Amino acid sequence: MPLLKDFITIPDMFRYLTEEYGSSATKPLMYHKADGKWVSISYPEFRDVTHRFAAGLASLGVRRGDKIALIAENGPKWVFSDMAVLSLGAVNVPLYPSLTADNIEYILNNSETVGIIVSNKFQLTKVVKIKEKCKHLKFIIVMADQDAVTGDPMVYSFTNVQKRGEKFLRENPKMIYDAISICRPDDLCTIIYTSGTTGEPKGVMLTHKNIISNVNAALKIFPIGESDTFLSFLPLCHIFERMAGYYTVFASGSTVYFAQSIESVASDLMEVKPTIMTAVPRLFERIYSKVLKNVQTQPEKRQRIFEWAVEIGKKYCEQRRNGSVSPAIAIKQKIADILVLSKIRARTGGNLRFFISGGAALPRDLGEFFEALGVIIIEGYGLTESSPVIAANRLDGYKFGTVGKPFPGVDIKIAHDGEILARGANIMQGYYKNKKETEETIKDGWLYTGDIGVFDAEGYLIITDRKKHLFKTSAGKYIAPTPIENMFLSSRFIDQFVLIGDRRMFLSALIVPDFESLREYADSHSISYKNNTDLIKNKDINEMMERELITFSRNLANFERVRKFALLEQPFALETGEMTPSLKLKRKVIEERYRHLIEEMYLEMQ
């Protein structure tokens, strides 16, 4: 579907939506939940709140090019703040709410941020702790008004800034329109700090043109329009959700609901009944796991009906992709849908046309399972540095196990060493104040992604691994860990899995079990335990896990098989520094933290 209009900047989109399109719109722009009820935000309200807040920022001295940080959970005030900052020609520096005070201090100083908008007292406390060390910081704004009452002259409430804005607008009525009119496509729109698995985070500089080009490309290949409803739960501080679940939604005239949290997504799906949703593979894994666990509690006859229905669904989809569905399979699929598939599909609200998946590799079996249910998952691929999408599958042309074909306007080639290179209007301007890293990442206009991949015979891009994740065993065999890890993650007994083996004689693994499944197994096999520690130390549990690894290793080459493993009691987590804010595992941190266990595994085999 095309854009509602050809926008050249994000503020240009805001002006059109609220002044022209919004004047005749009959439906709200967005919803959020307050006191247990969904509350709507209309286009006029969006305009008025944003105008007042933008004018309030101007009254605090914000000017074109100034950096304003934003650290808050998803919701309308994130959108109001973003549009207000951009309407002034200023630059949004979004931060993950999970960042520590030290992380925030580094980013505020590196970006030369003059003001920061925070969601609540918890975030405010982190900023107040380091504000004296942030030499450019002039003010702090708190979205939750009651949390802004501190007596600190640097701290303002969201409402107070709006009131300042009302007065400022009376004195300067054309100020917002004038600021929007001089905003240009090549102006810096945002600096997004990549979480980084090693070293200091780098500030990715994206212009309005970079992001708008990706929005435009998305609407060329995805059928998204005014009748669509999105449910947003991925963090808006990440470029994937910001581009796909916010800017693209607005540019298409769709409506967005902001989920309360990732924990509420299951119930929000049932209430909102979205037609499209952006997500990450972790969500699909959770849904799949819950479905399987529920089935396993059913009588054997119902389990067989479930397995039959899913198998028929897969055969139906395969024949449909090949262009011809046999009458027998068509009839069986209708029966399977009535008995099983439609009931599972209802758990997503029943109206989903498709999911858009990004952020990590989607296991092929998950894609095929959801397709069999009648819910298509469209997988794409990209980086923050590419605003973010480089390639994507299409509804009328998708292949599980691939990330699709190049996005419109993006050129892709594979370097001699297998690295994926990309070029287009969506490629970043560089890393903020980091010429060395910029020159290493962008060469002759090509973005060196750091990912290894190949094109198949039909032009679909397949990602094999991160270049820096590839390792070589002491026997000289190169290993791409991600595909192997994803294979083991399909086990119902495994929650997290890290492959070890760089410069080692053989492969080993650190495994965080799915403790709910482990307890069910222990109970059904009369294995006594008091806690998770007892479970991971139990001989029978370890032997079961070994059999599980052997089963999943059947299609692996001998040098790719895991010969030793260690079960961990605690999952890898953001809070412990073992995961990035985008939930990617920090391999080096994990290997260092569990070095004693790793060394024990290899000593046992000597």
N, C-alpha and C positions, 0 to 999 in steps of 0.2 A: 504494500500500500504506500502511496506517496505521502510526503509531508503535507500537513495542512497548508503550508506555505513554504517557499524557499527562504529559510532563515540564514543569516550570515553570522550571527552571534547568539549566545544564550540570552542576553537581555533583549535582543530583537524578538526572540521567541516569546519571552515573557510579555513584552509590550503587545504583540499581536494577540496572544491568548486572552489577555485581560481587557484589552481595549476594543478589539474587533470580534474575535471568535466568542469570547466570554459574554459579550453583551446579549447574545441570543441563545446561549447554551441553556438547555433545559435540565441538565444533570450536574451534580457536584463534580468538582475536580478531584477531590481526595477525601478520604475518611481516616479517622483515628479513633481509638477506643478510650473513653473516659467514663469512670464510674460504672464500668461494665456494659456501656452502650456505645454503639458506633455513632460518632459525631461527624457530620459532613462539613466540608469547607468549600464554599462556592467560589467561582471565578472573581466576583467583585470583592469578596473577603480576602482572597489571595492578593489581589492588587492593593487594597487599602492597607492591610497589615504590612506588606512588603514595602510600600511607599513610605509609611510612617517610620518603619525601622531603618530603612536606608537613609532617610533624612536625619534620623537620630544619630546614625553613625557619622554622617557628614558634620553634624553639630559637634561631635567629639573630635573632629579634625581629620577624618578619613578622606583620602584623596585618591585619584587615579594612581594605580601601581602599588598602593600600600598593600601589605600582606596582613590578612585577618585570619586567624586560626579558628577552627570550629571543632569542638570535641563534645559530641552528643549522640544519643541514641536516635534511631529513625523516628521521624514524626514530622508534622507540619512545620514546627519551628525550625527544624533543620532546613527545610525547603525555603521558608521565609528568609532565614539568615543567608543562605546561599545566594538567592536571587537579589537580596538587598546589597550584598557585598559586590556581586558582579555588575549590578546596575550602576554602581558608582565608578566602575572601571577598576575596582580593586581586585585583589587576587585571593581566592579561597584556599586556605591551607588546612585540609581536613585531617583530623587525627582520630585514631581508634580509641574508644572509651576505655579500653583495657590497658593503655599505655601507662607506664610508671611515671612518677614525677621527673626522674632523671631523663627518660626518653623525651618527655615533653620539653624539658629545659633545652636539650640539644636541638630539637627541631625549631623551637621558637627563636633561638639564637642564630641557627644556621639560616633560617628563612628571613630573618630580620622582621619578625612579626611585631606590629604595633598594637594589636588588640586581639583578644581571644574571647570567644563565645562558648560558654560551658553549659551543660544541661542542668546540673544540680549541685548540692552541697558537697557530695563526694568528689566530683570533678573539680569544684572550686578549691577544696582543701589541697589537692595536688598542685594546683597552679599557684595558690598563695604561698605554698611552701618554697617555691623556687622563683617567685616573681622578682626578688631583689637581684637575682643572678641573670635576669633577662633584660639586657641593657636597652632594647628597643621598645619593650612593652610599656604601653601608656594606660590601658584600661582593660577591665575584665567585665563581661556581661553574663549574667546568670539567667537562664530561661525560666527556672522555677523561682518566681518572685520572692516567696517566703525564705528561700535559701540565700538571697542577696543581702539580707539584713545583717551586715557585719560591722558597720561603722568604719570600714575601710574606704577612703575617698576614691580609690581606684576601681571599686566594685559598683556596678550598676545592675538594676533589674531590667529584664526584657521590656516590661511595661513602662518603666521610667524612661528608657531610651525612646520608646514610641511616643511618649508625651513630649519629650524634647523635639522629636521629629515633627509633631503636629505644629508646634510653634515655628520651627524652622521652615516648614512648607508654607505657612501663612506669609512669611517674609520672602520666601524664594519659591513661588508656586511652580515654576517651570524647571526647577533644578533637576528632578529625576529624568524628565524627558530630554533635557539637554545632555545629561551624562550618558544616557542610553544612545543618543544619536551620534556621539563621537566614539563609541566603542567600535573597534575594528576587528575583522577576523583574525589578524595576526597578533592581536593583543594577548598577553598572558592571561589565561583564565584560572588556572589552578596549579599548585605545586603539591604533588602527592608523594609522600615519603614511602618508598618501598620498605617493607618490613625487614627484608634482608635476613638470610640464614647465617651470615657471617658479617662482621664489621659494622661500621656505622651506617644507618639508613641513608639512602640517596634521594634527593628531591627531584622527582620527575616533572619537568615543565611542559604543560599542555596548553595550547592556545584554544581559542574559541573554534577556529577552523579545524584543528585536530579533532575535537569532539563532535562538532556538527557533521563533519565528513562521515564519521562512524554512525551517527544517528541516521543520516540520510541513507547510508548503505544498508542499515538494518531494515529500514522501511521499504527499501527496494525489493528485498528478498523474503521478508516475513509478512504474512497477511495480518497486519495489526491495524485496527481502525477504531472509530468512535464508539462502537458497540462493545468494545472489549473492556474487561475488568481485570486488573492485576492485583495480586497479593504480594506485598514487598516485605521481606524479612532479612535479606542479606544487608550488611552494613553499607549505608550510603557513602561512608568515607572511602569505600573501595570503588574503583572506577567501573567495575563490571555492573554493579547495581546502580550506580549513579548514571551511567550512560543508558543501560538497557531498561532498568526498572523505574527510572525517574525522567530523564530528558526525553527518551524515546516515547515513553507513555504520554507525556505532555504534548510532544510534537505531533502525535497521531490523534489527539483528542480523546484518548482513553481515560479511564478512571482508575485511581490507585487506592488501595486500602493498605495502611501500615500495620503489620502484625505487631502485637505487643512485645513479643520476644520469640526466640527460636523454640522455646518450650510451648508456646501457645499456638504454633503453626497448625498442628493437627486439628484443634478445635476451630481455629480461624478459617481453615479450609472449608469446613462444614458450614460455617455461618456465611462467609463471603461468597462462596461458590464461584471462584475466579475462572476466567476463560484462558488466561495465560499466566505463567509464573516463572520467574528466574530462580534458579536453585543451583546447588552444588551436589555432587554425587553422594555426599554424606546423608543428605535428606532422603534420597532414594534407597540408600542402604538401610536406613532406619525403618522406612515404610515396609520394605521387602522383609526385613527381619521380623517385624511385628506380625506381618501376614503369615509367615511361615510358622512362627511360634504359636499363633492362634490355631492354625491348621493342625499342628502336632498334638493339640489337646483334644481334637475331635475324634470320634469313633473312626475305625479303620476304613469303613465304607465311605465316609465323607472325605477322608484323605485321598482315597483313590479317585473320587469324583473331581476333587480339586486338581490333582495331577493330570487327569484326563482333559479337563477343561483348559488348563494352561497349555498343554501340548497341542490341542486342537487350535487354540488361539494362535500359537506359533506357526502351525502349518498353514492356517488361513492367511496370516500376514505374509508368509514366504511366497505363497501362490499369488497373492495380490500384487506383490512387488514384481513378480515375474510376468504379470499381465493377464493371468487366467486362473480363476478359482473354480475348482470342480464343484458340481452341484452337491455331491455328497458332503464335502468339507463345508460348503456354505450352510447347509442345513445343520450340521453338527455344531458349527460356530454359533448359530442362533440359539441352539439349546444350551451350549456352554455359557453363552452370555447371560441367559436367563437364570441358570442355576448358580453360576459362580462369578463370572467376570464383572457383570454390572454391579454386583454387591460390593466387590473390592473397589471398583472405580468410584462408587458413591462416597468412599472415604476421602476422596480428593474434592468433594463438593458436587461432582457429577457433571459439571459444565466445562471442564478443562479441555481445550482444543490441543494444546501442547505445552510442554515445559521447555525452557531454554536453559541448558546446563553449561556451566563453565567453572573455572577455578581449579579443576583437577580432572584427571582422566576418568571417563565414565566406563566402568567395566562392561564388556559386551553383553554378558548375561543379564545385567540389570536392564539395559536398553531393550533387549529382546523380551524380557518378562513384562515390562510395562507396555510395550507394543502389543503383546498378546492380550493384555487387559483392555486395550483400546485407548491408551494414553501414550502419545508420541513424545519422546525426549529428543530434542534437537541439540546436539552437542556442538560447541564452538571452541575456538582457541584464540588466546591472545595474551597480552601483557599490559601492565600499566603503561609501559613505554609506547604502546600502540593504540591507546585511547578507548578500549583495549583490544577490539576484535581484529584478528588477522584472517581467520578462516572460519567457516561454519557450514554445517549441513543445512539442507533446505527441507521444507515439508514435502516438496515434490521430488526430492532427490536426497536420500540420506543413506548412510552406511555405518552401522555400528562397528566400533573399533577404529573409526577414523574421526577426524575433526572437520570433515567436509572439504569444500573447495574454497579458493581465495574469495574474500569479501570483495564486493564491487569497489573498484578504485585502489585495490591493494595488489601489488606484485609480490610473488613469492618465488624464491629459488633456493636450491639446496647447495651449500658449499661443498668443496671437495672432501672435507672431513665429516660431512653429514649434517652440519649445523644449518638450521633454518634461518634464512635471511628474508627480511620484508622491507618493502618500500611503498610509500603512498602519502596522501595528505594527512593521514592519521598518525604519522610517526612523530614522536616528541621532538621538542627543540633541543633537548639535552638535559643533563643533570645540573641543578642549580649550584653555581659556584664550584663546579667540579669538572674542569676542562679535561683532565686526564681520563676519567671514567667515560666522559662523553665521547672522546676521540677513540676509545677502545670499543665502544658499543655501536657508534654510527660511523661507517666508513663509506665514502662515495655515495651518500644518501641511503645506504642500506643499513637497516637495524639488524645487528647480530643478536639473535634472540637467546642464545645459550641453550636452545633445545635441539635435540637430534631427531631427524625425521626423514621420511621418504614419501614420494607420491606413488600411489598404486597405478595400475594400468588405465583406470578410468579417471584419473586426475584427482582422487581423494587424498588428502594429506593424512599421514599416519605419524603420530608422535611416538618415538620409542623411549626417550628418556631425556633428562637434563644432561647437558654436556658435562657439567661438573659432578654429576652423580655417577657417571660411568666409572667403574673401577676394574682393575686387572688383578686376577689371582696370582699367587707366586708361581703358578704353572704357566702363566702367560695368557690365560683365557680372559677376554673382555666380558664383563657382565653389565647388563642394563637392569638395575634393581627394580624399577617401578613396575614393569609388567609382571614380574614374579611376585612382588608384594601384593599387587591387585588380585592375582589369582588366589593366593592364600586368604585374602580378606573375604572371599566369598564363602569361607567356612563359617558355619553358625557359631563355632566355638572361639573364633578369633575376632577381636575388636580392633587391635592395632598391631602392625607387623613391620619390623625394621630388619632388612637384610644386611648382614655383615660379611666382609670377605676381602676388602681391599688389601692386596699384598699378603693374603693369607693362603694357606694350603687348600682350604675348602670353605664352603659357605656355612654360616651359622645364622641364627636369628634371635632377636629379642621380641617376645610375644606378650602382648597384653590380652588376656583371654576375655571373652564375653562371659562375665561372671554369672549372669542370669542363666545362660545356657549351661554353664559348668555346674551350677547348683542343681539344675534340673537333672543333669546326667548323674551327679553324685547321689541324689535322692533315689533315682530309679535303679541304681546299682548298689544300693545299701552301703554307700561310702560315707563314713561319719566325718563331720567337720564342724568347727565352731565359727570360723571366719575365712576370709579369702587367703590368708597365709597358709592355713591348713590345706586348702584346696591345691594351691600351686606346689606344695611340697609333697602331696600325696603320690605314691608310686603308681597307683592305678590311673590317676588323672594324667600323669606324664606319659604313661604308656598309651593311653587313648589318644593324646595329642600327637604322639609320634606316629600312630597309625593314620591319623588324619593328614599329617604332612606327607606320608608315603602315598596316600590315595590321591592327593592333589598334585603330586610330583610326577605322575605317570607320563605326562606329555613333555617333561623337561629333559634336556640333555643331562648326561651324568654329571658334568661339571657345574650345572645349574641347580643341583639338588641340595637341600639343606640337610646337613649331617648332624648338627647339634643345635639345640635351642635352649633358651632360658625363659621361664614364665615370670612375668612381673606382677607385683601386687597392685601397683598404682598406675593409672593411665597417664600417657604423656599429655601435658596440659599447657595452656597458654600461661597460666599463673606461675608455673615452675620454670618457664623459659625454654621449654622443650618444643614449643610450637610457635609459629609466627601468628600475628593477628588474623591472617587469612587461613589459619589452621593447617599450614604446611609444617611437616616435621623438620626440626633442626637437627640434621643427622650428626653434625660434629659435636653439638652439645650433648646429644643422647649417647653417642659413643664414648665421650669423655666421662659422663656421669656414671655410666654402667661399665666402665673399663674393667673393673674387677671381675664382673660376671663374664665379660667377653674373654678375658685372659684365662679364666677357669675353664671355659669350654674348650679352648685350644690346648691347654695343658693336659686335659683329660685324654686327648687323642694322641699325645706324644708317646 
